[in-house]
Amino acid sequence: MANFQVNILGCGSATPSARHMPSCQVIDFRDRLFMIDCGECAQLQMMKQRLKFSRLSHIFISHLHGDHFLGLPGLLSTLALHEKGGSLTIHTFAEGVRVLKEIMAVFCRETSYEINYNVIKVDRDVIFEDHAIRVETFPLYHRVDCVGFKFIEQPKLRHLRGDMIKFFNIPVSRLQAIREGADFVAEDGRVIENSRLTTDADPSVSYAYCSDTMFDPRVAADVAGVDVLYHESTYADDNAHKAAPRGHSTAREAGRIAAKAGVGKLVLGHYSKSYDSDLPFAREAAEEFPNVITASEGLKIDLL
Amino acid sequence: MANFQVNILGCGSATPSARHMPSCQVIDFRDRLFMIDCGECAQLQMMKQRLKFSRLSHIFISHLHGDHFLGLPGLLSTLALHEKGGSLTIHTFAEGVRVLKEIMAVFCRETSYEINYNVIKVDRDVIFEDHAIRVETFPLYHRVDCVGFKFIEQPKLRHLRGDMIKFFNIPVSRLQAIREGADFVAEDGRVIENSRLTTDADPSVSYAYCSDTMFDPRVAADVAGVDVLYHESTYADDNAHKAAPRGHSTAREAGRIAAKAGVGKLVLGHYSKSYDSDLPFAREAAEEFPNVITASEGLKIDLL
């Protein structure tokens, strides 16, 4: 169990290769796992990477291409065989829900857990939130409807200054409100301002996932300031002419988006199978943006 | 390219494990590949085992459980991306054809090759044959409709006796008929019997695939005398009580079928993921039938 950790399960492109699996990531966020995209063999990668089926609570599908979706039927059926309890919410486009229900009706008639479907659209929207985290969509620019996802920690509570809490003899029942930013009103009517009682909250961290998309400056605006950005880099410069017509980006373009968006770190992935090394991607992206990581299966990135 | 070689791509049961992939085999038969069952990740296993997509011509699905079917959508879509040409025939039950068409309509709208569907039934039937090989179905006894497959070389031609052909001065145009068993009528009307001109043809080899099924003596009758029998052995003796209620067999039961059927070799597989060694299967089956092989991913069995 991690605080906020991105696990790379697959970072290849359309067809799996000897080097990379199709797209899948799992965010290990405290007591839950959030999966992003679910290429074939995702269930196998979960096992290899010791990510427990029982903790999986949400799956977010960016678009309806096989390499981002076709691991779902097998995974959902295995979850039932493992007698997973509780519920699982799948966030995908309407056509994805329809075909998934068709498949499940044949291959997984009974599940031990509740499946909820949340139909998403190509839009800027909050599609999930609770007290700790918020998931937002934003448009990507691919050959078919496609969205990116942002995972943003909810604003955190301010830190109490122990000495001041003691000095003003503040009752425990008021502490939550003070952590949320309230001033304290003493019995004699004096107002003690919050800034005397607390120090700033830790910043909320955020992660953005962009796969698949052609280079588009609007993406930079949508991921501005995130701590970690995963941006597809299907091609290196040598195949740059193929990128836009196929709705993909080069590593250099991913670097430009990262620089423009002022993110903390850039993670590259969704490599075309025609490359036998990830080095050209890293080198070319780094010419645009200094803090680059190349994704590989098994990689873990801790945000907290 | 092999003459007649069975390749094991997956021999685990319902859920993949760290040790075994879901069911898939490929018969490498001269210029073509015949796939039997297509569990998730079959396309990846084909790549790892260097079985060329371009040679795949038929896929036979034994029953509609996910671990025997759900590799199909990804494989078919990858074949299109690899621009496979020619045609591919998928032999499966009607409901499998229906759901596959639904999936393909979303995830693989265009293919570079022709897909043919052959709807099969739980029956004893010849579902494919050409000059070199014949594929037959026979009933298995599982929780859902399920068939086994027999791959049988067509009868071969007799061997010519070079000395006799020369002695009787037989023209080349007659040799094919003689290899097929015809007598030779000389110009003077004398009949030279075929048995003086030829020796026996090589025997036709045969392979039978039984997965999934509970123990049933009718299976032994259907696979009588095959050279190699693959028979599921989901459980060892320690879990024998689970086998029949779940429509599966133990390794010992597989051994009994092999002995009763008088096969050449028995290959075990479809192991439950609750075992961390294949040895109990081998040991217990061998107490019933001497010539046992335990399947594992990457294993190749040459029949010719």
Interface residues (C-beta under 8 A of the other chain):
Chain A: A14 T15 P16 S17 A18 M21 P22 E40 C41 Q43 L44 M47 K48 L64 H65 G66 D67 F69 L70 G71 P73 G74 S77 T78 L81 H82 E95 G96 V99 E102 I103 V106 F107 C108
Chain B: A14 T15 P16 S17 A18 M21 P22 E40 C41 Q43 L44 M47 K48 L64 H65 G66 D67 F69 L70 G71 P73 G74 S77 T78 L81 H82 E95 G96 V99 E102 I103 V106 F107 C108
